[in-house]
Amino acid sequence: MYDAERLSANNYYGTARSVALGNAVTALGGDLGTIGINPAGSSVNAFSQFTFTPALLFQNTRTAWSVDGSDKLVAAGRGADTKVNIPNCGLTLTLFSGDDNGLKHMTVGFLVNTTNTFLNNARASALNNAGTSFLGNLAANARGLGQRQLPGRLYAAYWSDQFGEYGPEGSCVYAGSNQVVDPTETYAYVPGDLNQEAVIERYGSKTDVILNIGLDFEDKFYLGFNLGLPSARYRNSESFSESAVSPIAFPVYFLDDDGNHEGPENEPTTYYKSSWNEFRFNVDASGVYAKLGFIWLPFEGLRVGAAFQTPTMMGVRESWVYKANSKYEDSKYNSPTISSSPGDANYSLRTPYIVNAGVAYTLGYLGFVSVDYELMDYSVMKYRDADWSFGTSADWIDVNRTINKFCGVSHSLRAGVEVKLLPELAVRAGYSMVTSPERYAKDSDGNRVVAENWHGQEVKDFRYFKDTSHAFSLGFGYSSRKSFFADAAVRLTKYPTTVYAPYYYPDYQAVDKDNKPIEAGMPYFTMDRNIVDVLLTIGWRF
């Protein structure tokens, strides 16, 4: 479900002018940054245009960590990155019909617009003294599985000596390398404190290649059509490491091929020092959609616009791999980095349809104000087999049911204003907000049910999460009396707080040295992500 959301969500870029106006441009047009939102925007001006927009993107994410799964959070670090990109480049050509009483001109356009960025680098670290460990979580969830049955995330950890079997051979009962097995060999526990660190590195973007046709009817009604060819590239690396504060508290016993203890009699072979695990996940997707829009000028000053975009039909390719290694006080027992067998999947995805409407009022040559509303219906997202065959494979039935129940409608409100200080110089400001499409419900006992813990039971009383993104923008524009024009903008986007749980499995029953259950949950950390975009658009009219 969340992969589908990621590939569907939009955070429009475009030109510096459209970004400075908060992308509240459905009723405006006249700028190549508006075409992706309303195809009719290409035909508003009776001239051809070329624009090119380089940009700088500054990402910053602050983290806070809970070591025991409680609401108590401590500052855990931050991550930052900077990227150079080109979120917009395009060309429109205007063809005149010569008819002043009907179709005045037609515009054809080709442009490339970025519609979202996935950039998010985050780092969090803390001291875990709650009695849980990442390796203990792996060992508990490997219980009952033979070596040949271990899935990728456990395979890499096992063969890098991050957990091993104890008790009778073939018992399939495991302990982590940073756990100690009690003398009766009935349970394992974490004997000391661990330094833990999680690092998330996410890159990529979603970009639309757009083929556009716009029609101008008597400078009163504009009609436009887009054929959109979106593509997305997502790269995700999630690594987690933990190390012993005092290795002497973490004895490890290795056995040789004959099952004999390695090292001095009655002494540990070595001591646990640290371990590292990584999950890499890549997504490449491409698709097609159609979009139809209009702009109408009912009387002087007032402009009304609307557009409808069909669901995108996407082909998606995924690949993933797990990696792990471990280190000990005696370095001869250090493991090399072990990788699981690469996994891959190919499937088809239908994304939401999009409806947007806008109204603007122009104040002669002084400027204008503009407001947009946009709706995206995520409940229609649907996974299918890669060949788009009729019907849906049984593999997708459950996830599609989950989407239908726990994804709803996302609302977006955008506003922009432009003031002309001089005929050649304008200043702009904008704001936009986007609500989350995710919902939760209650079961028959009144407990909260979310997508992750729904297993087909009856649920009711659906409500939306109150997660909202906010963006604030400023900019200015210069337009010469001849051909050249230039615009600049800066935008701050504040994303809602997200939660990340670094352990691979949601829970395991950790115990202390006396075999008493530890009253602690799994650690997690929160991420507060901001992105600042700085854009410069240069263009020519001809």
N, C-alpha and C positions, 0 to 999 in steps of 0.2 A: 504493500500500500504506500509506504513512504517513498519508495523509488519512483512510483507513478506520480506522487505529489511533486517530487523534486523536478521531474522532467516537464511537468505541466505549469508550474508557477512562473509568473512573469515579474520582473522588475525592470520596466522599460528604460532603455537608454535613448538612442536617437541622436539628434543634433544638440548642440549647447543651448539653442533657443528653446526647444521642446522640453529639455531637462530643467532649464531655469524656470519654466512655467509650470513645473510639477507634472508635466505631461497631460495637463488639462487642455487638450487641443482637439477634441472630437469635433467641435463646432467651428474651429478656426481654419485649419488648412494653410496652404501657402508655403509650407516649409517641409523639407524632405523628412524631418523627424516626425511629422504628423501622419505620414502615409501608412505606417505600420499599425496605427491605432484607428484611423479612418481613411480608407482608400480614396475617398472623394477629395481629400486634401491636396492631391496632386494637380487638380484642375482649377484651383482657385486663382492662381496667377496665370496671366496670359503670356508667359515667357518660359523659356527653358532654363534649367538650373543644373549646376554641378556642385556637390558639397563633399568635404573631406573632414573627418573629425578624429583627431588623435586625443587621447585621454590618459590621465594618471589615476590609478586606483590605490587608495591607502586603506588597508584593512587592519582593524585592531580588535582583539577579543580578550576580555577580562574573565578570569575563572575564579570560582570559589568551591571548596572541597568539603564534603562530609565524609569522615572516615568510617562512621558507624551506621550510615543510612538514615540518620535523624535529620531534623530540620536545622541543626546547628552547623553553620557553614563558616569556614575561615578562608581568607584570601589565599589563593593558591598559585597565582602567576598570571601571565598574559602571553599572547602571541600576536605577531604583527607581520605584515607583508606588504610589498608595493609592486604593482604591475603596470606596465605600459600596454595599452591596447588601442584598437581603432573601432569604436562602437558603431560608427556610421560612415558609410560612403555611398554615394548615389548619384544618379543622373536621370533627369526628366527631359523629354523632348516634346514641345508643343506643336501640334499640327492644326492649322486653321481651316475651317470649312467654308468661310466666306458667307455664312448665313447669319444675319443679325437677328432674325426672328425665331430662331430655333437653336440648333446646336451651333454654338459659336466656335468652339475648338475642342480638340481631343488631345489628351496628354498620355504619353506612354513613358513608363519609368522602370528603372532597374536599380535596386538598392539593397544594401546589406545593413541590417540593424541588429545589434545585440539586445536580447530581451531578458537576460539574467546572467549573474555571475555566481559561481559556487565557491569563490575564494574564502577560505576560513582556516587560518592557522591558529591553533590554541595549544597552550602548554599548562599543565597543572601538576603540582607536587605537594606531598604532605607526609607527615609521619603517621603511620598506622600502628596504633597501640591497642586496637580493638579486638585482636585475636583472630582476624581473618587474613587470608593471603590469596593471591591470584593462583598460585600453584596448588593450594589446598582446594580451591574451587574446581580446578581442572581434575584433580585426583578424585574428588567426590563424584563428579559427573562421569568419570570413566569407569566407575564401579560396575562390575558385571560384564564388561566388554573385553573380549580377547584382543590381542595385539592386532590381528587382522580386521577387527571390527571397528577400530577407532576411526572416527571421522577426521577430516583434515586438521581442524583446530587442535584435536587431541593427538593426532599422529605426530605432528611436528614437535609438540611438547614432550611426548614420550621418548621419541628417538633422540632428543637433545638432553635426556636425563633430567627433565624437570619434575617428573614423578616416576615412581616405580612401585612394583608389587611387594607386599609384605604378607606374612602368613604362609600357608602351604602353597607350593608352586601350582599355578593354574587357578588360584582362588579368585583372581581378577579383583582383588581388593588393593587399593593403591593409597600411597601417601605422597604428598609433595616433598620436594627436596628441601624446602624450608619448613617442614613439619618434623616433629619427633614422634615416633611410635612408642606407646607405653610398653612396659616390660611384658605384659600379658599378650601383646600384639592384638589388642581388640579395638583400639582407636588411635587416632593421630591428632596432634594439636600443634599450634604455632607457639614456639617457646620464647620468642622475644619480639622486639619492635622491628618494623620494616620501614625503610624509606621507599615511597612509591612515587612514580612519575608517569603521567600519560601525555602523549604528544599526538595531536591530530593535525594532519596536513591535507587540505582539500583544495583542488584546483579545477579550472575548467569554466566553461560558459555555454550558454545557449544562444544561437544566432539564427536569424531568419534571412534567407535570400528571397526577395520579393519581386515579382513581375506584376506591374501595375498598369491599369488603364483608367483614365479619368475623363469625364465628359462635363462640359460647361454648357448649360442651357440658359441663355439670355442673362448671364451673370446673376441669376436668382436661385438656380437649383443646380447642384453639382452631384454627380453620381460617380462612384468609383468601384473598381473590382481588383482584388489582389489574389494572385496565386502564390501561396507561401510555401517555401521549402526549408523548414527548420532543421537544424542539426545541433546536437549536444555532445559535449565531451566532458566527462566527469572522472576525476582521478582522486582516489581517497586512500590515505594511509593512516592507520590507527595503531600506534605502538604503546606498549605498557611495560614498564620495568619496575622491579623491586629489588632491594638490596638489604642485607642484614646490617643493622646498626652495630651489632657486636657478633661477628661470625662465630665466636667460640660458643655461643648459645645454640648454634644450629649444626649439630653433628650429622654427618652423612656416612652411611655404610655402603660400600660397593662390593659386589660379589664377582668373582672371576667366572670363566666359562664352566667351571666344574661346580659352581655353587658355593665356593669357599670364600670366606671373608678376606678382603684385601686390606693389608695394613697390620699394625701390631695387634696382638691378641687382646681382646677386651677394650680396644681403643677404636675410636672412629677412624674411618679411612681418611677423611678430610672434613672440611667445614664449608657449608654453603656461604657463598659470597654474594652472588647476584644472578638475575635471570632477565631475559628480554623476549618479548613476543610481539609479533606484528601481523596485522591483517591488511592486505592490499586488495582494493576493489575498484575495477575500472568499468565504465559504461560509455558506450558510443551509440548514438541514436540518430535517426534521420526520418523525415516524414513529409507529409503534404497536407495542406488545408486550403480552404477558400474563404474569402472575406468580402462582404458587400457593405457599402456605406453611402450615406448622402449627407449633404449640407444644404440647408434651406435658409434663405434670407426673406422672411415674410414681410418685413418693413425695415426702413433705414435704422441701422444700429443693432438690430437683433439678429442673431445667428443661432440656428438650431441644427444639431447633427446627431447621427446615430449610426451604428455599425453592428453587424453580426458576423461572427467567425465560427465556422464549422469546427467540430472536434478534429484534432490532428490525428491522422493515422500514421503511427510510428513503427518502425522496425528497430528493435533494441538488441544490442549485443553486450553481454556482461562477461567478465572474467575475474577470477579471484585466486588468492593463494595465501596460506598461512606460513609464517616463519618463526623460528624460536632458537635460542641458545642459552647456555648457562655457564656460570663460572664458579670456581671453588678456590679455597685457599691454596690447595696444591694444584697448580695450573695444569698438571698433566691430565687431570680429569675434566678440564674444560671441554665443552662440546663445540664443534663447529656449528655454524648456522644451518639448521635443517629446514627444508621446505616441504610442504605437503604437495601432493599432486595438484597441478593447476585445475581449477574448476571453470566451467564456462556454461553459458545459457544463451539461447536466442529465442525471442518471443516478439509478439506484436502488442501494441498498446494503443488504446483509444483515449485521448485526453479530453478535458472539459470543452464545452462550447463557451463562447464569450459573447456577451452583449454589453455594449457601452453606448451611453447617450450623453450629450453635452449641450450646454447653452452658453452663449457669450454675448456680451454687449459692448459695442465699440463706441468710443466717445470722440467721434471725428478723427482728427489727426493726433489727438492727445494720448490715446492709448485704449486699453480695453480690460475687461475682467472676464474670466472664463471658469466654468465649473463643469466637472465630469463625474459620472457615476459608471462603474463597471461591475458586472456580475460574472462569476465563473462557477459553473455547477460541477463540482468534483465528484458528485455521486454517480455520474455517467461514465467515469473512467472504467476501463475494462481491459483485462489481460486476455490474450488469445495465443494460440499456437503461432509460430513464426510465419506459416503460409497463409494466414488469414482464411483458413478453411471455414466452411459454414459450421456454426456451433462452437462450443468451447471444450477444450480438453478437461478431463476430470482434475488435472493438476491445478487448474485455475479456479475451480468452482468455489472453494472456500475463501480464497483471497478476494474474489469478485463480490461475494456475499458480504465480506467484511467492509469493503469499500462502499457498497450500497448503504450499509447501516451507519457506518461511522465517519463517512465523508459527506459533507453537505455543500452549502453555497458559501463562497467567499465574496465579500463586498469590498469595493474600492471606491474611495472618494478622493477626487483631485481638484485643486483650485490653483489658478494662476492670475497674475496681474502684470500688465506692461504699461509703463509711462514713458512718453516721448519727451525727453528734456530738450532736445533739438531735433530738427527734421532728420538728421543723420544719426542721432544717438538715442538709445532706449535703455531703460533699466527694467529688470524683471525680478519677480519673486514667485515662489510656488510652494505648495504643500501637498502631500499625498499620504494616504493611509490605506492599509490592506488588512482585512481581518482573516483569521485562520478558518479553514474549512473543516477542521477536525471537531468531532463531537464525542461526547461521552453519554452514558445512560446509567440506569439503575436496574439491578436484578430484582427478583421477587423478595429478597431479604433486605432490600434497600441499599445494597453495597454498590459502590461505583464500579462500572465496567467500561474499560477502554478497549481499543482495537487489539492490543497485545494480549489481554486476558479474556477475550470473548471466545467461547468454544461452542457456539451455537445455541446457548441457553436463551430463554425468553428474556428480553430487556424492554424497558419503557422509559418514558420521561427523558427524551434526548435533549441535551443542551450543548451549546457551543463553548469551546474553550475561549477565554478572553485574551488570546494572544494576538497582538496587532503590531504591524510594522509601521513606522512613521518616517517620512522623508521631508527634509526642509531644503530649499534651494534658493540661490540668488544668481543673478547674471546681468550681463549687459550686452548690447549689440551695436555694431556700427554698420551703416549702409551708405556706401558712396552714391553720388548722383549718377554714376556710370554703372559699371558691371560688378565691381568687387563688393563683397560684404563679409563681415566676421562677427562671430558671437563667442562669448565665454560664459562659463557657468561653473558653480561649485554646488555639490549636493551632499548632504549628510543623511545617511539612512541608518536608523536605529532598529535593529531586529529584536523580536521578543526573546526573552531568556529561554534557553534550551537546556535540557538535562542529558548528561551522558554517563552511562554506567560502564566502567572499563572492564569488569569481569565478563568473561564470555557467557556465563550462565547466570540466571537471575537470582539463584539462591543455593545455599547448601547449609546443612546443619553443622556449624562449627562448634567445637567443644574446647574447654580449657584443659589444663593438665590433670584435673581430677575427673574428667569426663562429664563435666556439667555443661549444658548448653550455654553458649555465649549469647547474652541479650544484646545482640548487635546485628544490624542488617548489612547489606553489601554497600561498599563505598560508592559514591557518585560525585560528580561535580557539575556545576552550572556554568554556562557560557553566555556572556553578554557581548554581542558582536555589533560593531559599527563599521560602516564603510563610508569613506569620503571620496567622491569622484570629482575630478577637475577636468573639464572638457574645453576644447577650443575648436570651433568650426570655422573653416574658411570656405568661401564659395564664390561662384561667378554666375551672373545672369546673362543670358544671350538669346 
